[in-house]
Amino acid sequence: MNDELKSSAQKVQKALQAQGLNCEIVQMQETTRTAKDAAQAVGCEVGQIVKSLIFKSKQSRKPILVVASGANRVNEKVLGQQISEPVKMANAEFVREMTGFAIGGVPPVGHQHPLTIFIDEDLLQYEEIWAAAGTPHAVFKLTPDELKMITSGTVISVK
């Protein structure tokens, strides 16, 4: 773990503090790019990892953030029904443009542009969850209630 936070992680720390959360961002030597990697690095279940996935609506091209349990795969049809428009997974360029972060380190807060946000209901079963903090090596711990508060996301079944 590093004492100095990278600039992307500092951006997340500021966004969390602006929301009233004092979560500690932890930088790992190991990668936390995938849910499995992150779970191994922090010593938790894969389901406790918050995957921040960016989708794009096909007609209006709006960005949608799904914060999903690391154990789940997002059903694009279910997501499309939520916004009344088909969706597709966004490419790396769109993700960086909309969030300001690269795939593998997208946090649930601190984005460059406003996003429609959905929260996987399966995350609510855990006392604590872990989310990316701006880089593929940085994470922070929070509760499901804190996740709901900082994202103002709508809780849905993503499966």
Secondary structure, 3 states (H helix, E strand, C coil): CCCCCCHHHHHHHHHHHHCCCCCCEEECCCCCCCHHHHHHHHCCCHHHEEEEEEEEECCCCCEEEEEEECCCCCCHHHHHHHHCCCEEECCHHHHHHHHCCCCCCCCCCCCCCCCEEEEEHHHHHCCCEEEECCCCCEEEEECHHHHHHHHCCEEECCC
